[in-house]
Amino acid sequence: MTETPHPDPIPHTGPQGAQVAFLLSQLGEHASQAFARRVADLDLTPAQAGLLRTVALAPGQHQQELARRLGMSPSRFVAFIDAIEERGLVERRRNPKDRRFQDLYLAPKGEEAMRGLAEAALAHEEAVCAGLDPQERIALAGLLRRVAEAQHLTAGVHPGYRRLNPKRDGA
């Protein structure tokens, strides 16, 4: 005896019952887990990898500004940076214009980690987008940027930093 499938209790709207939100969630979780495995091979957490990238893209940002940009409380951010600094990946330097601030820079070991991260990120992008040709990747990225902007997300910042716990998340 075969069971009759139950209708999906959540109605789907849009063309052909599009499930965009579910698919984004499903793919996001899959991509996050796969990225975590890749950066674990470099002895990093995804949050640490993201912070290194942020510092590499704009060296000399002061801690308070970076904490605000990432949506982290200053106390959590300090603990997060402390752990990364202890590993020799970033270094704090007094801001020459305002000595109350500490600016963040990659340490030589952090620059080395960034080379490994660049390779891991490229491999990850290729794996996640394996089913798309180059034009489709460009189109999808553009559409996703528009969706992210409409949701008022900060470009280049993962919203997970807001709930980051330095002790739990391996910082």
Secondary structure, DSSP 8 states (H G I E B T S, - for coil): --------SS---SGGG--HHHHHHHHHHHHHHHHHHHHHTTT--HHHHHHHHHHHHSTTEEHHHHHHHHT--HHHHHHHHHHHHHTTSEEEEE-SS-TT-EEEEE-HHHHHHHHHHHHHHHHHHHHHTTTS-HHHHHHHHHHHHHHHHHTT--TT--GGGGG--TTTTT-
